[in-house]
Amino acid sequence: MIQNNDILARTSHLSVQSDSHKHAHHQIIIGISGEANFEIEGVGGKVDGYSGCIVPSNERHSFCGSDGNNVFLLDVGKDIIESNGLHGSTDDELCRLFDSRRYFSIDQQMHLMLFSLASEIKAYGDDPSFKPLVAELVLRSLSNRLSSNATGVEHRIHGDRLDLNVIQQYIHAHIADKIQVSELAQVCDLSASHFYQKFRDKTGISPHQYLILERIKVAKFLLGNTNKNLTDICFSLGFSSQSAFTNTFTKKVGCSPSQYRNSVR
C-alpha cells in the first residue's frame, strides 16, 4: 500500500487480460518492452518502449498488455510533491505534473536510462532506500522533458528553423518507427523540398543518411551496454529485418553487430 508521502519505482508485467482499477496515489507508467493499451477515465492511448501515461490519483484506468510486456512504474503519494517531500526544491512544473491525465513520448536517452534502471531494480531492489531514489530521478527527468517539450521546442524551431537538436530529439522519440522526411520537415515548419536542401547544406548528408547514422549510434550503445539480443535491437531501431540491420551496420561500422559486441566487451 502506497502512503501519501511515499514515492517508489518498480517494474511490472501488465496482465494480458483486460483489467481496471483506481487508487489513491498518482502513477506514471512507461513501457520498457512490448506494449499495452490504456484507457484513463475514457481517454484511450498506448504505452510502449517510447511512450507512457500519467494517471492522477483516484482516476479509473483500464489496461491490457501484450505478451512479454514490461513496464516501469512510478507510484507517487499525493502529499509528497505538495509538501516538498522530495530532495531539493519542488518546482511548479513538478507540482502540475499530475493535474490531469495525459499520454506522452520519451526520447532514446530516457528509454535507455529506464532500461538500465530496470536492471538495477532487479539487482538491488531489496535496499529500502534504492527505489525512492530511482523514482525521484525518473520523475524529475520526465518532468524536465515534458516541460521542455511544452515551452522550449517551439522557440528553438522558430529561432533557428533547422535546429539539429530538435530533429535529433524527434528521431530518438520515434526511432522504432518508419520516419519520413516530410515528418522532419514538419517539425521544422518547412516544406519537404526546402527542408531537404537546407538539411543537406548544413550537414553535408541527406536526412535519410543522418537517420541511419543516428540508428547505428544507438545500436552501438545497446550492443556495448545491454544484453538485448540482436532481434530486439533490430526492431527497436526501426529496421525491417535482422538481415537489413546487419547489412547496414556492417556497411557503416566495418564489422557485424556480433563482432562489434565482442570487441567492446
C-alpha positions as a Markdown table, in Angstrom:
| # | Residue | x | y | z |
|---|---|---|---|---|
| 1 | Met | 0.0 | 0.0 | 0.0 |
| 2 | Ile | 1.4 | 3.4 | -1.1 |
| 3 | Gln | 1.1 | 6.1 | 1.6 |
| 4 | Asn | 0.6 | 9.8 | 0.7 |
| 5 | Asn | 4.2 | 10.6 | 1.4 |
| 6 | Asp | 5.7 | 7.7 | -0.5 |
| 7 | Ile | 7.4 | 7.6 | -3.9 |
| 8 | Leu | 8.5 | 4.2 | -5.3 |
| 9 | Ala | 9.9 | 2.9 | -8.6 |
| 10 | Arg | 9.2 | -0.7 | -9.7 |
| 11 | Thr | 8.8 | -2.8 | -12.8 |
| 12 | Ser | 5.9 | -5.0 | -13.7 |
| 13 | His | 4.3 | -7.2 | -16.4 |
| 14 | Leu | 0.8 | -6.0 | -17.2 |
| 15 | Ser | -1.9 | -8.6 | -17.5 |
| 16 | Val | -2.8 | -9.7 | -21.0 |
| 17 | Gln | -6.4 | -9.9 | -19.7 |
| 18 | Ser | -8.2 | -6.6 | -19.5 |
| 19 | Asp | -8.0 | -5.1 | -16.0 |
| 20 | Ser | -9.5 | -1.9 | -14.4 |
| 21 | His | -8.9 | -0.2 | -11.1 |
| 22 | Lys | -8.2 | 3.1 | -9.4 |
| 23 | His | -6.0 | 4.0 | -6.4 |
| 24 | Ala | -5.4 | 6.9 | -4.0 |
| 25 | His | -1.9 | 7.6 | -5.3 |
| 26 | His | -0.7 | 9.1 | -8.5 |
| 27 | Gln | 1.0 | 6.8 | -11.0 |
| 28 | Ile | 3.2 | 7.0 | -14.1 |
| 29 | Ile | 3.6 | 4.0 | -16.4 |
| 30 | Ile | 6.3 | 3.9 | -19.1 |
| 31 | Gly | 6.9 | 1.0 | -21.4 |
| 32 | Ile | 10.2 | -0.9 | -21.4 |
| 33 | Ser | 9.3 | -3.6 | -23.9 |
| 34 | Gly | 6.2 | -4.8 | -25.6 |
| 35 | Glu | 3.1 | -2.6 | -25.5 |
| 36 | Ala | -0.2 | -2.1 | -23.6 |
| 37 | Asn | -3.5 | -0.4 | -24.4 |
| 38 | Phe | -4.7 | 2.0 | -21.8 |
| 39 | Glu | -7.9 | 4.0 | -21.1 |
| 40 | Ile | -7.9 | 6.6 | -18.3 |
| 41 | Glu | -11.4 | 7.9 | -17.5 |
| 42 | Gly | -12.4 | 7.2 | -21.1 |
| 43 | Val | -9.3 | 8.7 | -22.7 |
| 44 | Gly | -7.5 | 5.9 | -24.7 |
| 45 | Gly | -3.8 | 5.6 | -25.6 |
| 46 | Lys | -0.9 | 3.2 | -25.9 |
| 47 | Val | 2.2 | 2.6 | -23.7 |
| 48 | Asp | 5.3 | 1.1 | -25.3 |
| 49 | Gly | 9.1 | 1.4 | -25.1 |
| 50 | Tyr | 8.9 | 5.1 | -26.2 |
| 51 | Ser | 5.7 | 6.2 | -24.6 |
| 52 | Gly | 3.9 | 6.3 | -21.3 |
| 53 | Cys | 1.0 | 7.8 | -19.4 |
| 54 | Ile | 0.2 | 9.8 | -16.2 |
| 55 | Val | -2.7 | 8.6 | -14.1 |
| 56 | Pro | -3.7 | 11.1 | -11.4 |
| 57 | Ser | -5.0 | 9.8 | -8.1 |
| 58 | Asn | -8.5 | 8.3 | -7.9 |
| 59 | Glu | -8.9 | 8.1 | -11.7 |
| 60 | Arg | -10.1 | 4.8 | -13.0 |
| 61 | His | -7.9 | 3.3 | -15.7 |
| 62 | Ser | -8.2 | 0.1 | -17.7 |
| 63 | Phe | -5.3 | -1.7 | -19.4 |
| 64 | Cys | -4.4 | -4.8 | -21.4 |
| 65 | Gly | -0.8 | -5.7 | -22.1 |
| 66 | Ser | 0.8 | -7.7 | -25.0 |
| 67 | Asp | 2.6 | -11.0 | -24.4 |
| 68 | Gly | 6.1 | -10.3 | -22.9 |
| 69 | Asn | 5.3 | -6.7 | -22.0 |
| 70 | Asn | 7.4 | -5.0 | -19.3 |
| 71 | Val | 6.7 | -1.5 | -17.8 |
| 72 | Phe | 8.4 | 0.9 | -15.5 |
| 73 | Leu | 6.0 | 2.2 | -12.8 |
| 74 | Leu | 6.3 | 5.2 | -10.5 |
| 75 | Asp | 3.9 | 5.2 | -7.5 |
| 76 | Val | 3.7 | 8.7 | -6.1 |
| 77 | Gly | 1.9 | 9.6 | -2.9 |
| 78 | Lys | -0.4 | 12.6 | -3.2 |
| 79 | Asp | 1.3 | 14.6 | -0.5 |
| 80 | Ile | 5.0 | 14.1 | -1.3 |
| 81 | Ile | 5.2 | 16.8 | -4.0 |
| 82 | Glu | 2.9 | 19.4 | -2.5 |
| 83 | Ser | 4.7 | 19.1 | 0.9 |
| 84 | Asn | 8.2 | 19.3 | -0.8 |
| 85 | Gly | 9.0 | 15.8 | 0.4 |
| 86 | Leu | 11.5 | 15.3 | -2.4 |
| 87 | His | 15.2 | 16.0 | -2.3 |
| 88 | Gly | 15.9 | 19.6 | -3.2 |
| 89 | Ser | 13.2 | 22.1 | -4.3 |
| 90 | Thr | 9.9 | 21.2 | -5.9 |
| 91 | Asp | 9.2 | 23.5 | -8.9 |
| 92 | Asp | 5.8 | 24.4 | -10.4 |
| 93 | Glu | 6.2 | 22.0 | -13.3 |
| 94 | Leu | 6.7 | 19.1 | -10.9 |
| 95 | Cys | 3.6 | 20.2 | -8.9 |
| 96 | Arg | 1.5 | 20.4 | -12.0 |
| 97 | Leu | 2.6 | 17.1 | -13.4 |
| 98 | Phe | -0.4 | 15.3 | -12.0 |
| 99 | Asp | -3.0 | 18.0 | -12.7 |
| 100 | Ser | -4.5 | 15.9 | -15.5 |
| 101 | Arg | -4.3 | 12.6 | -17.2 |
| 102 | Arg | -2.0 | 12.5 | -20.3 |
| 103 | Tyr | 0.0 | 10.3 | -22.7 |
| 104 | Phe | 3.5 | 11.3 | -23.7 |
| 105 | Ser | 6.5 | 10.1 | -25.7 |
| 106 | Ile | 10.1 | 9.7 | -24.4 |
| 107 | Asp | 13.4 | 10.0 | -26.3 |
| 108 | Gln | 16.0 | 7.3 | -26.8 |
| 109 | Gln | 18.2 | 8.6 | -23.9 |
| 110 | Met | 15.4 | 8.2 | -21.4 |
| 111 | His | 14.4 | 4.8 | -22.9 |
| 112 | Leu | 18.0 | 3.6 | -22.3 |
| 113 | Met | 18.0 | 5.1 | -18.8 |
| 114 | Leu | 14.8 | 3.2 | -17.9 |
| 115 | Phe | 16.1 | 0.0 | -19.4 |
| 116 | Ser | 19.3 | 0.3 | -17.2 |
| 117 | Leu | 17.4 | 1.3 | -14.1 |
| 118 | Ala | 15.0 | -1.7 | -14.5 |
| 119 | Ser | 18.0 | -4.0 | -14.3 |
| 120 | Glu | 19.3 | -2.1 | -11.3 |
| 121 | Ile | 16.0 | -2.5 | -9.5 |
| 122 | Lys | 16.0 | -6.2 | -10.2 |
| 123 | Ala | 19.5 | -6.5 | -8.7 |
| 124 | Tyr | 19.3 | -4.1 | -5.8 |
| 125 | Gly | 15.6 | -3.5 | -5.2 |
| 126 | Asp | 15.7 | -5.0 | -1.7 |
| 127 | Asp | 17.5 | -1.9 | -0.5 |
| 128 | Pro | 14.7 | 0.2 | 1.1 |
| 129 | Ser | 16.4 | 3.5 | 0.1 |
| 130 | Phe | 17.0 | 2.5 | -3.5 |
| 131 | Lys | 13.5 | 2.5 | -5.1 |
| 132 | Pro | 12.6 | 6.0 | -3.8 |
| 133 | Leu | 15.8 | 7.5 | -5.2 |
| 134 | Val | 15.3 | 5.9 | -8.6 |
| 135 | Ala | 11.7 | 7.1 | -8.6 |
| 136 | Glu | 12.7 | 10.7 | -7.9 |
| 137 | Leu | 15.4 | 10.6 | -10.6 |
| 138 | Val | 12.9 | 9.3 | -13.2 |
| 139 | Leu | 10.2 | 11.7 | -12.0 |
| 140 | Arg | 12.5 | 14.8 | -12.4 |
| 141 | Ser | 13.8 | 13.6 | -15.8 |
| 142 | Leu | 10.3 | 13.2 | -17.1 |
| 143 | Ser | 9.2 | 16.5 | -15.7 |
| 144 | Asn | 12.1 | 18.3 | -17.3 |
| 145 | Arg | 11.4 | 16.7 | -20.7 |
| 146 | Leu | 7.7 | 17.4 | -20.7 |
| 147 | Ser | 8.3 | 21.0 | -19.6 |
| 148 | Ser | 10.9 | 21.4 | -22.3 |
| 149 | Asn | 8.6 | 20.0 | -25.0 |
| 150 | Ala | 5.8 | 22.3 | -23.9 |
| 151 | Thr | 7.8 | 25.5 | -23.6 |
| 152 | Gly | 11.1 | 25.3 | -25.4 |
| 153 | Val | 10.8 | 23.4 | -28.6 |
| 154 | Glu | 8.7 | 25.8 | -30.4 |
| 155 | His | 11.0 | 28.7 | -29.5 |
| 156 | Arg | 14.0 | 26.7 | -30.8 |
| 157 | Ile | 12.3 | 25.7 | -34.0 |
| 158 | His | 11.4 | 29.3 | -34.9 |
| 159 | Gly | 14.6 | 30.8 | -33.5 |
| 160 | Asp | 16.6 | 28.5 | -35.8 |
| 161 | Arg | 14.4 | 26.8 | -38.4 |
| 162 | Leu | 16.8 | 24.0 | -38.8 |
| 163 | Asp | 17.8 | 23.1 | -35.2 |
| 164 | Leu | 19.6 | 19.7 | -35.3 |
| 165 | Asn | 18.9 | 19.2 | -31.6 |
| 166 | Val | 15.2 | 19.4 | -32.2 |
| 167 | Ile | 15.5 | 17.0 | -35.2 |
| 168 | Gln | 17.6 | 14.6 | -33.1 |
| 169 | Gln | 15.0 | 14.7 | -30.3 |
| 170 | Tyr | 12.3 | 13.8 | -32.7 |
| 171 | Ile | 14.3 | 10.9 | -34.3 |
| 172 | His | 15.1 | 9.4 | -30.9 |
| 173 | Ala | 11.5 | 9.7 | -29.7 |
| 174 | His | 10.3 | 7.8 | -32.8 |
| 175 | Ile | 13.3 | 5.7 | -33.6 |
| 176 | Ala | 11.3 | 2.5 | -33.8 |
| 177 | Asp | 9.0 | 4.0 | -36.5 |
| 178 | Lys | 9.4 | 4.5 | -40.2 |
| 179 | Ile | 10.3 | 8.2 | -40.1 |
| 180 | Gln | 9.6 | 10.1 | -43.3 |
| 181 | Val | 11.5 | 13.2 | -44.5 |
| 182 | Ser | 8.1 | 15.0 | -44.5 |
| 183 | Glu | 7.7 | 14.4 | -40.8 |
| 184 | Leu | 11.1 | 16.0 | -40.0 |
| 185 | Ala | 10.3 | 18.9 | -42.3 |
| 186 | Gln | 7.0 | 19.4 | -40.4 |
| 187 | Val | 8.9 | 19.5 | -37.1 |
| 188 | Cys | 11.0 | 22.4 | -38.5 |
| 189 | Asp | 7.9 | 24.1 | -40.1 |
| 190 | Leu | 9.4 | 23.8 | -43.6 |
| 191 | Ser | 8.2 | 22.2 | -46.9 |
| 192 | Ala | 9.8 | 18.8 | -47.6 |
| 193 | Ser | 11.9 | 20.1 | -50.5 |
| 194 | His | 13.1 | 23.2 | -48.7 |
| 195 | Phe | 13.9 | 21.1 | -45.6 |
| 196 | Tyr | 15.9 | 18.6 | -47.6 |
| 197 | Gln | 18.0 | 21.3 | -49.3 |
| 198 | Lys | 18.6 | 23.2 | -46.0 |
| 199 | Phe | 19.5 | 20.0 | -44.2 |
| 200 | Arg | 22.0 | 18.9 | -46.9 |
| 201 | Asp | 23.5 | 22.4 | -46.9 |
| 202 | Lys | 24.0 | 22.3 | -43.2 |
| 203 | Thr | 25.2 | 18.7 | -42.6 |
| 204 | Gly | 26.6 | 17.6 | -46.0 |
| 205 | Ile | 24.4 | 14.4 | -46.0 |
| 206 | Ser | 20.7 | 13.7 | -46.7 |
| 207 | Pro | 18.1 | 13.4 | -43.9 |
| 208 | His | 17.9 | 9.7 | -44.6 |
| 209 | Gln | 21.6 | 9.2 | -44.2 |
| 210 | Tyr | 21.5 | 11.2 | -40.9 |
| 211 | Leu | 18.7 | 9.0 | -39.7 |
| 212 | Ile | 20.7 | 5.8 | -40.4 |
| 213 | Leu | 23.7 | 7.2 | -38.6 |
| 214 | Glu | 21.6 | 8.0 | -35.5 |
| 215 | Arg | 20.2 | 4.5 | -35.5 |
| 216 | Ile | 23.7 | 3.0 | -35.8 |
| 217 | Lys | 24.9 | 5.2 | -32.9 |
| 218 | Val | 22.1 | 3.9 | -30.7 |
| 219 | Ala | 22.8 | 0.3 | -31.9 |
| 220 | Lys | 26.4 | 0.6 | -30.8 |
| 221 | Phe | 25.4 | 1.8 | -27.4 |
| 222 | Leu | 22.9 | -1.1 | -27.0 |
| 223 | Leu | 25.4 | -3.7 | -28.2 |
| 224 | Gly | 28.1 | -2.4 | -25.8 |
| 225 | Asn | 26.0 | -1.7 | -22.7 |
| 226 | Thr | 23.0 | -4.0 | -22.7 |
| 227 | Asn | 22.2 | -7.7 | -23.1 |
| 228 | Lys | 19.4 | -7.1 | -25.6 |
| 229 | Asn | 19.6 | -9.7 | -28.4 |
| 230 | Leu | 20.1 | -8.6 | -32.0 |
| 231 | Thr | 16.5 | -9.2 | -33.0 |
| 232 | Asp | 15.2 | -6.9 | -30.2 |
| 233 | Ile | 17.8 | -4.2 | -31.1 |
| 234 | Cys | 16.9 | -4.5 | -34.8 |
| 235 | Phe | 13.2 | -3.9 | -34.4 |
| 236 | Ser | 13.5 | -1.3 | -31.6 |
| 237 | Leu | 15.5 | 0.8 | -34.1 |
| 238 | Gly | 13.1 | 0.6 | -36.9 |
| 239 | Phe | 14.9 | -1.9 | -39.2 |
| 240 | Ser | 12.6 | -4.1 | -41.2 |
| 241 | Ser | 14.6 | -7.3 | -40.6 |
| 242 | Gln | 17.7 | -8.5 | -38.8 |
| 243 | Ser | 19.4 | -9.0 | -42.1 |
| 244 | Ala | 18.7 | -5.4 | -43.1 |
| 245 | Phe | 20.1 | -4.3 | -39.7 |
| 246 | Thr | 23.2 | -6.5 | -40.0 |
| 247 | Asn | 23.9 | -5.3 | -43.6 |
| 248 | Thr | 23.5 | -1.6 | -42.7 |
| 249 | Phe | 25.6 | -1.9 | -39.5 |
| 250 | Thr | 28.4 | -3.8 | -41.2 |
| 251 | Lys | 28.5 | -1.3 | -44.1 |
| 252 | Lys | 28.7 | 1.7 | -41.7 |
| 253 | Val | 30.9 | 0.3 | -38.9 |
| 254 | Gly | 33.1 | -2.2 | -40.8 |
| 255 | Cys | 32.1 | -5.3 | -38.8 |
| 256 | Ser | 28.9 | -7.2 | -37.9 |
| 257 | Pro | 26.8 | -6.3 | -34.8 |
| 258 | Ser | 28.0 | -9.6 | -33.1 |
| 259 | Gln | 31.6 | -8.8 | -33.9 |
| 260 | Tyr | 31.2 | -5.3 | -32.6 |
| 261 | Arg | 29.7 | -6.5 | -29.3 |
| 262 | Asn | 32.5 | -9.0 | -28.8 |
| 263 | Ser | 35.1 | -6.3 | -29.5 |
| 264 | Val | 33.8 | -3.8 | -26.9 |
| 265 | Arg | 33.2 | -6.3 | -24.0 |
